Amino acid sequence: MSASDTEQEGNSGSSLHYVDEACLDLSVNATPQFIGSLTELAWVQLDNIAKDLENFAKHANRSTVSTADVLLLARKNPDLHGLLQKVVDDEAAERAAKAAGKSRR
């Protein structure tokens, strides 16, 4: 059993709790098999995202994933890309405002 499998099993209880809460909010039922399948699907997707981000950074000869890598990953989902770009732009504007405030002192 790999570390990833062990981690997934460790998180299955919290997944079950989260999905149960969501089902209660929506007044729907979810079988344990559905919750297990949904949890596995989410882990596989997150694993793929992590690998893509690592490969983007590696391709750029970096050892650290940057916001540019995340934006590149989101490029095929225009709505998500727009939201992420707005967050990046807002953070940059906030840092610039703080830097301008410090330089005036």
BELNOR-V158717 format. One record per residue. N is the residue number from 1. PHI is phi in whole degrees, 0 to 359 (NA if undefined). OMEGA is omega in degrees with one decimal (999 if undefined). D_LAST is the distance of its C-alpha to the last C-alpha in Angstrom with 2 decimals. Layout:
n->N phi->PHI omega->OMEGA d_last->D_LAST
n->N phi->PHI omega->OMEGA d_last->D_LAST
This chain:
n->1 phi->NA omega->-178.0 d_last->57.86
n->2 phi->277 omega->178.1 d_last->54.46
n->3 phi->299 omega->179.3 d_last->51.15
n->4 phi->296 omega->179.0 d_last->50.30
n->5 phi->296 omega->179.2 d_last->53.54
n->6 phi->297 omega->179.3 d_last->52.86
n->7 phi->297 omega->179.1 d_last->49.37
n->8 phi->298 omega->179.4 d_last->50.90
n->9 phi->296 omega->179.3 d_last->53.53
n->10 phi->295 omega->-178.4 d_last->50.98
n->11 phi->268 omega->-176.9 d_last->49.04
n->12 phi->295 omega->177.4 d_last->52.20
n->13 phi->295 omega->178.5 d_last->52.27
n->14 phi->290 omega->176.4 d_last->48.79
n->15 phi->296 omega->179.4 d_last->49.73
n->16 phi->301 omega->180.0 d_last->52.82
n->17 phi->298 omega->-178.3 d_last->50.89
n->18 phi->297 omega->-179.4 d_last->48.34
n->19 phi->294 omega->176.6 d_last->51.13
n->20 phi->301 omega->178.9 d_last->53.22
n->21 phi->298 omega->-180.0 d_last->50.39
n->22 phi->297 omega->179.0 d_last->49.93
n->23 phi->296 omega->177.5 d_last->53.70
n->24 phi->298 omega->179.2 d_last->53.91
n->25 phi->298 omega->-177.5 d_last->51.23
n->26 phi->265 omega->-177.7 d_last->53.23
n->27 phi->58 omega->176.4 d_last->56.62
n->28 phi->231 omega->178.3 d_last->57.92
n->29 phi->253 omega->175.4 d_last->59.50
n->30 phi->228 omega->179.2 d_last->58.60
n->31 phi->283 omega->176.1 d_last->60.99
n->32 phi->302 omega->178.2 d_last->59.91
n->33 phi->295 omega->177.6 d_last->60.97
n->34 phi->296 omega->-179.7 d_last->58.65
n->35 phi->297 omega->177.5 d_last->55.73
n->36 phi->298 omega->179.1 d_last->56.55
n->37 phi->294 omega->179.1 d_last->56.80
n->38 phi->295 omega->178.2 d_last->53.54
n->39 phi->296 omega->179.0 d_last->51.79
n->40 phi->297 omega->178.0 d_last->53.33
n->41 phi->300 omega->179.9 d_last->52.34
n->42 phi->297 omega->180.0 d_last->48.70
n->43 phi->296 omega->179.0 d_last->48.65
n->44 phi->296 omega->179.5 d_last->50.29
n->45 phi->297 omega->178.9 d_last->47.84
n->46 phi->295 omega->176.5 d_last->44.82
n->47 phi->296 omega->177.9 d_last->46.41
n->48 phi->296 omega->178.9 d_last->46.87
n->49 phi->297 omega->-180.0 d_last->43.27
n->50 phi->299 omega->178.9 d_last->42.05
n->51 phi->296 omega->178.0 d_last->44.40
n->52 phi->298 omega->-179.9 d_last->43.33
n->53 phi->297 omega->177.7 d_last->39.62
n->54 phi->298 omega->179.9 d_last->40.50
n->55 phi->292 omega->176.7 d_last->42.63
n->56 phi->299 omega->179.8 d_last->39.98
n->57 phi->295 omega->-179.6 d_last->37.55
n->58 phi->298 omega->179.2 d_last->40.40
n->59 phi->299 omega->179.1 d_last->41.39
n->60 phi->271 omega->180.0 d_last->37.91
n->61 phi->59 omega->175.9 d_last->38.25
n->62 phi->239 omega->176.8 d_last->35.65
n->63 phi->258 omega->-178.2 d_last->36.27
n->64 phi->240 omega->176.5 d_last->33.72
n->65 phi->287 omega->-179.8 d_last->34.11
n->66 phi->246 omega->177.4 d_last->31.26
n->67 phi->297 omega->177.3 d_last->30.50
n->68 phi->298 omega->177.5 d_last->32.33
n->69 phi->294 omega->179.6 d_last->35.41
n->70 phi->295 omega->178.1 d_last->35.29
n->71 phi->296 omega->177.1 d_last->34.99
n->72 phi->297 omega->179.2 d_last->37.89
n->73 phi->297 omega->-176.4 d_last->39.94
n->74 phi->275 omega->-172.6 d_last->39.40
n->75 phi->300 omega->-177.4 d_last->40.37
n->76 phi->273 omega->176.5 d_last->43.89
n->77 phi->238 omega->-173.6 d_last->42.74
n->78 phi->304 omega->179.9 d_last->40.96
n->79 phi->294 omega->178.5 d_last->39.95
n->80 phi->296 omega->179.0 d_last->38.45
n->81 phi->301 omega->178.8 d_last->36.78
n->82 phi->298 omega->178.9 d_last->35.23
n->83 phi->296 omega->179.5 d_last->33.91
n->84 phi->295 omega->179.2 d_last->32.48
n->85 phi->296 omega->177.6 d_last->30.92
n->86 phi->297 omega->178.5 d_last->29.25
n->87 phi->298 omega->-179.9 d_last->27.78
n->88 phi->297 omega->-179.9 d_last->26.54
n->89 phi->296 omega->178.8 d_last->25.04
n->90 phi->297 omega->178.6 d_last->23.38
n->91 phi->297 omega->179.3 d_last->21.88
n->92 phi->296 omega->178.8 d_last->20.62
n->93 phi->295 omega->178.8 d_last->19.07
n->94 phi->295 omega->177.4 d_last->17.40
n->95 phi->296 omega->179.6 d_last->16.00
n->96 phi->294 omega->179.4 d_last->14.81
n->97 phi->294 omega->178.2 d_last->13.10
n->98 phi->294 omega->179.6 d_last->11.34
n->99 phi->295 omega->178.8 d_last->10.40
n->100 phi->294 omega->179.2 d_last->9.19
n->101 phi->292 omega->179.9 d_last->7.04
n->102 phi->287 omega->-177.5 d_last->5.57
n->103 phi->286 omega->-179.4 d_last->5.52
n->104 phi->280 omega->-176.7 d_last->3.81
n->105 phi->282 omega->999 d_last->0.00
